[in-house]
Amino acid sequence: MTELPPYWLRDNCPCADCRDPRNGQKLFQIDDLPPDLAIAASTETDGHLEVLWSDGHRSRYPLAWLAEPAGGDGRTEQDKRLWTAADFARGIPEADWGAYLTDPAEQAAVLAAVRHSGFAVLRGVPTVERQVLRVAESFGYVRVTNYGELFDVRVEPDPNNLAFTNRTIAPHTDNPYRDPVPTLQLLHCLENSATGGDSGLVDGFQAAAILRDEAPEDFATLTRTPVPFVFRDRRTELRADRPLIDVDPLGRIREVRFNNRSIGTLRGDDRESFYAAYRRFAAITLRPELQLTFRLGPGDCLVFDNTRLLHARTAFQQDGHRHLQGCYADLDSLHSTLAVLHRRTAALDELAGLFAREGAGEYLGEAVTMAEHMLQAAAAAEAAGAPGHLVAAALLHDVGHFFDEHGHGTLHGRDLMEGQDNRHSHTGADRLAAWFGPEVTEPVRLHVAAKRYLCAVEPGYRARLSEASEYTLTVQGGPMDADEAAAFAELPGAVDAVAVRRWDEQAKEPGLRTPDFEHYRPLLASLMR
């Protein structure tokens, strides 16, 4: 590992002196590092690379992190599933709106489909006006344009765009004359009783990849020729000069802009080669095997990547009504929401693993396991009608027994039974603070102090402690004195901590049936930051 570039390695030091522990942002500038920086010594231990630097600084890196391959931002063909219509013979990516709103796994699946395949359809979205904005706001922010925060796709008497007629609309991307272009589009069907008016999608990345394989020179022409895209109406004039196919510095397809209605007049010396390539690319987008056609019915909302997918519409007769409402949003917010959902899932999986592994161990001399104890505490809180954050605090109040003061996994609770206060309430709260706010972490942090407080102010409370709890009380400092009790009572989380403490003392009954950890997963997900 010592062959790693020293400035790269030091620039990524994760210690609290180099990065803010709350947000991970660096606390130094790259030119703050000495010009002769070198690794003085390094060792691999406990799954980490420990480095002593020539300036005396020490760093510690997880080996698994050092071995991670280079990734991307999710925007290029590298991170996409390129497709043809036949790939969806068994159905398109879809989900029920109600399930999407209530189940984080369902929401993640929908957003992942948009990220990887370029689109998904939500079914059962209420057919009320402006509901498309609620869909966009479920994962991000609405992009307001000259069309407003939303637009109506229906026949208009004096349209400023052919989309607002009943004519056939060929495969295209929207707003290529805008820079930055809206990267997501949503279309919510309110009514579709007309004959015709079916929706179509083409994977523009697939079409571009085919062009690259079949005519590499044409592909190169379309990646290097700036095309003037223009839109004008009485109140707006927009222009962006961008290539039809945009690639990243490594040559990977990153964006397609394709809209015959919006291409302005190309000038320059390469017009002949451009038009030959443009015609070839247009013909590929119209190949039947690339065109996925389906019908949106009332309550269906299509969400798609406007920098990748070309969307189309068949002509429709005015023998019925066709009304869609659309809006624009952006991929960065969708990617952010998806990443947070994955981060929460990983955190919940980690907690579930603790309950299954370390939680199976004995609970400090009691007749229940640690997991049984915490699940019983949560069940008691739930039965008492406690608010969700207190149910979560009761469930997680003893996770600090599973870590040492550095956050490393171990059955650290044994130290307490050997007469050493492991300050598990603080360790647990600090670990949980990566995922939960103070409404959950502070009752966890204060639940040991709450036992000491109750023993001081509530006659008869100490006599009800179990033998093991009486022993740990002495290790943890014994009952508070009057000044300590008064100070504790003034703390913002004291009342909640006392409630958690009472459920803690109840939760020691052998063989008591309780819900398992999975029962609490949706609650925990809803409380996570």
C-alpha positions in Angstrom: 0.0 0.0 0.0 2.9 2.3 0.5 3.2 2.8 -3.3 0.1 4.9 -3.2 0.8 8.6 -4.1 1.6 10.3 -0.8 -0.3 13.5 -1.5 -3.4 11.5 -2.6 -3.2 9.5 0.6 -2.7 12.4 2.9 -5.4 14.4 1.1 -7.8 11.6 2.0 -6.8 11.3 5.7 -10.1 10.7 7.5 -9.0 11.9 11.0 -10.8 14.6 12.9 -7.8 17.0 12.5 -8.1 16.7 8.7 -11.9 16.5 8.2 -14.9 17.9 10.1 -16.4 14.8 11.8 -19.9 16.1 11.3 -19.8 16.8 7.6 -16.6 15.2 6.3 -15.3 18.4 4.7 -11.6 19.0 4.7 -10.1 21.4 7.2 -6.9 22.1 5.2 -5.9 23.3 1.7 -3.7 21.1 -0.5 -0.9 23.7 -0.5 -0.9 23.5 3.4 0.9 20.2 3.1 4.8 20.3 3.2 6.5 20.2 -0.2 8.6 17.2 0.8 5.8 15.1 2.3 6.7 11.4 2.5 5.6 8.3 4.4 8.0 7.8 7.3 6.5 4.4 8.4 3.4 2.3 7.8 1.8 -0.9 9.1 -1.2 -2.9 8.3 -3.2 -4.0 11.4 -6.8 -4.8 12.2 -8.0 -4.2 8.7 -6.4 -0.8 8.4 -3.3 0.9 7.0 -1.7 3.1 9.7 0.7 5.8 8.4 3.2 8.0 10.1 4.0 11.0 8.0 7.3 12.8 7.7 5.7 15.9 9.3 4.7 13.8 12.4 1.0 13.4 11.4 -0.7 10.0 11.8 -3.4 8.6 9.5 -5.5 5.5 9.6 -7.2 4.1 6.5 -9.6 1.1 6.1 -7.9 -1.4 3.7 -11.3 -2.1 2.1 -11.7 1.6 1.3 -8.1 1.7 -0.2 -9.0 -1.2 -2.5 -12.2 0.3 -3.9 -12.1 0.7 -7.7 -12.6 4.0 -9.4 -16.3 4.8 -9.7 -18.4 7.3 -11.6 -21.1 9.8 -10.9 -23.9 7.7 -12.4 -24.3 9.9 -15.4 -22.4 8.0 -18.1 -23.0 4.8 -20.0 -20.7 3.0 -17.6 -23.4 3.1 -14.9 -26.4 2.5 -17.2 -28.3 -0.5 -18.5 -28.6 0.1 -22.2 -31.7 -1.4 -23.6 -34.0 -2.2 -26.6 -37.7 -2.6 -26.5 -37.5 -6.4 -26.3 -35.8 -6.1 -22.9 -39.2 -5.0 -21.4 -41.3 -7.8 -22.9 -42.2 -8.9 -19.4 -43.1 -5.4 -18.3 -41.7 -1.9 -17.7 -40.3 -0.6 -14.4 -43.4 0.4 -12.3 -44.6 0.7 -8.8 -47.8 1.7 -6.9 -47.7 5.3 -5.7 -48.9 4.3 -2.2 -46.2 1.7 -1.8 -43.6 4.1 -3.2 -44.5 6.7 -0.5 -44.5 4.3 2.4 -41.9 1.7 1.7 -38.2 3.0 1.4 -37.2 -0.2 -0.5 -40.0 0.5 -3.1 -38.9 4.1 -3.5 -35.3 3.1 -3.9 -36.3 0.5 -6.6 -38.1 3.2 -8.6 -35.3 5.7 -8.4 -32.8 3.1 -9.2 -34.8 2.2 -12.3 -34.7 5.8 -13.4 -30.9 5.9 -12.7 -30.1 2.7 -14.5 -32.7 2.2 -17.2 -33.7 5.8 -17.6 -37.4 5.6 -16.6 -40.1 4.2 -14.4 -43.9 4.6 -14.2 -45.8 5.2 -10.9 -49.3 3.9 -11.0 -52.2 5.2 -9.0 -51.0 8.7 -8.6 -54.1 10.8 -7.7 -55.6 12.4 -10.8 -55.7 15.9 -9.5 -54.1 18.9 -11.0 -50.6 19.8 -9.8 -50.0 16.3 -8.4 -47.0 15.9 -10.7 -45.3 18.5 -8.5 -45.8 16.3 -5.5 -44.2 13.4 -7.4 -41.1 15.5 -8.2 -40.9 16.8 -4.6 -40.9 13.2 -3.3 -37.3 12.9 -4.4 -36.1 16.4 -5.4 -36.9 19.8 -6.6 -39.0 21.2 -9.4 -37.1 23.0 -12.1 -39.0 26.1 -13.1 -38.7 27.2 -16.8 -40.4 29.6 -19.2 -43.2 27.0 -19.2 -43.8 27.6 -15.5 -43.4 25.2 -12.6 -45.6 22.8 -14.6 -47.1 22.6 -18.1 -50.2 21.1 -19.6 -49.8 18.7 -22.5 -53.1 19.0 -24.4 -54.4 20.7 -27.5 -54.2 24.4 -27.3 -55.6 26.9 -29.8 -52.4 28.9 -30.3 -49.6 26.6 -29.3 -46.0 27.8 -28.9 -44.8 24.2 -29.1 -45.9 21.3 -31.3 -46.3 19.2 -28.1 -49.5 21.2 -27.5 -51.1 19.8 -30.7 -52.5 16.4 -31.6 -49.8 15.7 -34.1 -47.3 12.9 -34.0 -44.2 13.8 -32.1 -41.0 12.0 -33.1 -38.4 10.8 -30.6 -36.7 13.8 -29.0 -35.2 15.2 -25.8 -36.8 18.3 -24.3 -35.3 21.8 -23.9 -32.0 21.2 -25.7 -31.8 25.0 -26.2 -31.3 25.4 -22.4 -28.0 25.0 -20.6 -28.1 23.3 -18.2 -30.9 21.2 -19.8 -33.5 19.9 -17.4 -32.2 16.4 -16.7 -35.5 14.8 -15.6 -39.0 15.1 -17.0 -42.2 13.9 -15.4 -45.5 13.4 -17.2 -48.7 12.7 -15.2 -51.7 11.5 -17.0 -55.0 13.0 -15.9 -57.1 11.8 -18.8 -56.5 9.8 -22.0 -59.8 8.8 -23.7 -58.7 9.9 -27.2 -57.9 7.4 -29.9 -54.1 7.3 -30.3 -51.8 9.3 -28.2 -49.6 6.4 -27.0 -46.2 7.2 -25.4 -42.9 6.0 -26.7 -39.3 5.9 -25.4 -36.0 5.3 -27.1 -32.7 4.7 -25.2 -30.6 7.5 -26.7 -27.4 6.0 -25.1 -28.2 2.7 -26.9 -28.7 4.5 -30.2 -25.5 6.4 -29.7 -23.6 3.2 -28.9 -24.9 1.6 -32.1 -23.8 4.6 -34.1 -20.3 4.3 -32.5 -20.1 0.6 -33.4 -21.5 1.0 -37.0 -20.0 4.4 -38.0 -17.3 5.5 -35.6 -16.4 8.6 -37.7 -20.1 9.7 -37.6 -20.1 9.2 -33.9 -17.0 11.3 -33.5 -18.5 14.1 -35.7 -21.6 14.3 -33.5 -19.5 14.5 -30.3 -17.3 17.4 -31.5 -19.8 19.5 -33.5 -21.6 22.3 -31.5 -25.2 22.4 -32.7 -27.2 25.6 -32.2 -30.5 24.7 -30.4 -32.9 27.6 -30.4 -36.3 28.4 -28.9 -38.3 31.6 -29.5 -41.7 32.8 -28.7 -43.2 36.2 -27.8 -41.7 36.3 -24.4 -38.7 34.0 -24.6 -35.5 33.5 -26.6 -33.1 30.7 -25.6 -30.0 29.2 -27.3 -27.5 26.6 -26.4 -24.7 25.4 -28.6 -24.1 21.8 -27.7 -23.2 18.5 -29.5 -25.9 16.0 -30.2 -23.8 13.4 -28.3 -21.8 14.5 -25.4 -19.0 12.4 -23.9 -16.9 12.7 -20.8 -13.1 13.1 -20.8 -12.8 9.3 -21.0 -15.0 9.1 -24.1 -18.0 7.6 -22.4 -21.5 8.7 -23.5 -22.9 11.2 -21.0 -25.7 13.1 -22.7 -27.8 13.1 -25.8 -29.6 16.2 -27.1 -31.8 15.4 -30.0 -34.7 17.6 -31.1 -35.3 18.2 -34.8 -37.8 21.0 -34.0 -35.2 23.0 -32.1 -32.1 22.8 -34.2 -31.1 26.2 -35.6 -28.9 27.0 -38.6 -25.5 25.3 -38.4 -22.6 27.3 -39.8 -19.0 26.3 -40.4 -17.0 24.1 -42.7 -18.1 20.6 -41.5 -21.8 20.9 -42.4 -21.8 18.1 -44.9 -20.2 15.6 -42.6 -22.4 16.7 -39.8 -25.6 16.2 -41.8 -24.5 12.7 -42.9 -23.9 11.7 -39.3 -27.1 13.4 -38.1 -29.2 11.5 -40.7 -27.6 8.2 -39.8 -28.2 8.8 -36.1 -31.8 9.9 -36.7 -32.4 6.7 -38.7 -31.1 4.6 -35.8 -33.4 6.2 -33.3 -36.4 5.2 -35.5 -35.4 1.5 -35.7 -38.5 -0.4 -34.5 -36.4 -2.6 -32.1 -35.4 0.5 -30.2 -38.9 2.0 -29.8 -40.7 1.1 -26.6 -44.4 2.0 -26.9 -47.0 2.0 -24.1 -50.1 3.8 -23.1 -50.4 6.1 -20.1 -53.7 5.9 -18.4 -55.2 8.2 -15.7 -53.1 8.1 -12.6 -49.9 7.0 -14.4 -46.9 9.2 -13.9 -43.8 8.6 -16.2 -40.5 9.8 -14.7 -37.6 9.7 -17.2 -34.0 10.9 -17.8 -34.2 13.7 -20.3 -30.5 13.6 -21.0 -30.6 10.0 -22.1 -34.1 8.9 -23.3 -35.9 10.3 -26.3 -39.6 10.4 -25.8 -42.3 10.4 -28.5 -46.1 10.4 -29.0 -48.3 9.0 -31.6 -50.9 11.3 -33.2 -54.4 11.2 -31.6 -57.9 12.0 -32.7 -60.0 14.6 -30.9 -62.7 12.1 -30.3 -61.9 12.1 -26.6 -59.7 14.0 -24.2 -56.0 13.7 -23.6 -54.5 15.7 -20.8 -51.1 15.3 -19.2 -49.4 17.6 -16.8 -45.6 17.7 -16.8 -42.8 19.3 -15.0 -39.0 19.2 -15.0 -36.6 18.2 -12.2 -32.9 17.1 -12.0 -31.0 14.0 -11.7 -28.7 15.2 -9.0 -31.5 15.4 -6.5 -32.8 11.9 -7.5 -29.3 10.5 -7.2 -28.9 12.2 -3.8 -32.2 10.7 -2.5 -31.3 7.3 -3.8 -27.9 7.5 -2.2 -29.4 8.5 1.2 -31.9 5.6 0.9 -29.0 3.2 0.3 -27.1 4.7 3.2 -30.0 4.3 5.5 -30.5 0.7 4.3 -26.9 0.0 5.0 -27.2 1.5 8.5 -30.3 -0.5 9.3 -28.6 -3.7 8.0 -25.7 -2.9 10.3 -28.0 -2.5 13.3 -29.9 -5.7 12.4 -26.6 -7.5 12.2 -25.7 -6.3 15.7 -29.0 -7.6 17.1 -28.4 -11.0 15.4 -24.8 -11.4 16.3 -23.6 -9.5 19.4 -27.2 -9.2 20.6 -27.4 -13.0 21.0 -24.9 -12.7 23.9 -25.8 -12.6 27.5 -27.1 -9.3 29.0 -24.8 -8.4 31.9 -25.9 -11.2 34.2 -29.6 -11.0 33.4 -31.7 -14.0 32.3 -32.3 -12.5 28.8 -29.9 -11.8 25.9 -29.0 -8.3 25.0 -31.2 -8.3 21.9 -34.2 -9.7 23.9 -33.6 -6.9 26.5 -33.7 -4.1 23.9 -36.6 -5.6 22.0 -38.6 -5.9 25.2 -37.8 -2.3 26.0 -39.1 -1.2 22.6 -42.2 -3.3 23.0 -42.9 -1.7 26.3 -42.5 1.8 24.9 -44.8 0.9 22.0 -47.4 -0.6 24.3 -47.3 2.6 26.3 -48.2 4.6 23.2 -44.8 6.4 23.2 -43.9 8.6 20.2 -41.7 7.0 17.6 -38.5 8.6 18.6 -38.8 7.1 22.1 -39.7 3.7 20.8 -36.5 3.9 18.7 -34.4 5.1 21.8 -35.8 2.3 23.9 -34.9 -0.2 21.1 -31.3 1.1 20.7 -30.5 2.3 24.2 -27.8 -0.4 24.8 -26.1 -0.6 21.4 -23.1 1.1 23.1 -22.3 -2.3 24.7 -21.4 -3.5 21.2 -18.6 -1.0 20.6 -15.5 0.3 22.3 -14.8 4.0 22.6 -13.4 4.1 19.1 -16.5 2.6 17.6 -14.9 -0.8 16.9 -17.3 -3.8 17.1 -16.8 -5.8 20.3 -18.9 -7.2 23.2 -17.7 -4.2 25.2 -20.4 -4.7 27.8 -18.4 -7.3 29.6 -16.1 -4.5 30.9 -19.0 -3.2 32.9 -19.5 -6.5 34.7 -15.8 -6.6 35.5 -16.1 -3.3 37.4 -15.1 -0.8 34.6 -17.6 1.8 33.5 -17.6 1.5 29.7 -19.8 4.6 29.3 -21.9 2.7 26.8 -24.6 5.3 26.9 -22.2 7.9 25.4 -20.6 5.4 23.0 -24.0 4.3 21.7 -25.3 7.9 21.4 -22.2 8.9 19.5 -22.5 6.0 17.1 -26.2 6.5 16.5 -25.6 10.3 15.9 -24.4 9.3 12.4 -27.9 8.3 11.6 -30.4 9.8 14.0 -31.1 13.2 15.5 -30.9 14.2 19.2 -34.5 13.2 19.8 -33.2 9.6 19.6 -29.6 9.9 20.7 -30.0 12.0 23.8 -32.3 9.6 25.7 -29.8 7.0 24.8 -26.9 9.2 26.1 -28.8 9.9 29.4 -30.4 6.6 30.2 -27.6 5.6 32.6 -27.7 9.0 34.3 -31.5 8.5 34.5 -31.1 5.4 36.6 -28.8 7.3 39.0 -31.3 10.1 39.1 -34.3 7.9 39.8 -32.4 6.1 42.6 -31.8 9.5 44.2 -35.3 11.1 43.9 -37.9 8.3 43.8 -38.3 6.3 47.0 -38.4 2.6 46.4 -37.0 2.7 42.9 -33.6 1.3 43.9 -35.2 -1.5 45.7 -36.8 -2.7 42.5 -33.5 -3.0 40.6 -32.3 -6.5 39.6 -29.1 -7.8 41.2 -27.1 -7.1 38.0 -28.6 -3.6 37.7 -27.7 -2.8 41.3 -24.1 -3.9 40.6 -23.8 -1.8 37.5 -25.3 1.2 39.4 -22.3 1.1 41.8 -19.8 0.9 38.9 -21.5 3.8 37.1 -21.3 6.1 40.1 -24.2 5.2 42.4 -27.2 7.5 43.1 -26.8 11.1 42.3 -26.4 13.7 45.1 -28.9 16.5 45.3 -26.9 18.9 43.1 -26.4 16.3 40.5 -30.1 15.4 40.5 -31.1 19.0 40.1 -28.7 19.5 37.3 -29.9 16.4 35.5 -33.6 17.4 35.8 -32.8 20.6 33.9 -31.3 18.8 30.9 -33.4 19.0 27.7 -33.6 15.2 27.2 -34.1 14.3 30.9 -37.8 13.5 30.8 -37.4 11.2 27.7 -34.3 9.5 29.3 -36.3 8.7 32.4 -39.1 7.2 30.3 -36.5 5.0 28.5 -35.0 4.0 31.8 -38.3 2.7 33.1 -38.8 0.6 30.0 -35.2 -0.6 30.4 -35.9 -1.9 33.9 -39.0 -3.7 32.8 -37.2 -5.5 29.9 -35.7 -8.5 31.6 -38.4 -11.2 31.4 -37.2 -14.6 30.1 -39.3 -16.0 27.2 -41.4 -12.9 26.6 -42.5 -12.8 23.0 -41.9 -9.5 21.3 -41.7 -8.1 17.7 -38.3 -8.7 16.1 -36.0 -6.0 14.7 -37.6 -6.0 11.3 -40.9 -4.8 12.9 -39.1 -1.6 13.8 -37.2 -1.1 10.6 -39.8 1.3 8.9 -39.9 3.4 12.1 -36.2 3.7 12.3 -36.0 4.5 8.5 -38.5 7.3 9.0 -36.4 8.8 11.8 -33.1 8.7 10.1 -31.4 11.9 9.0 
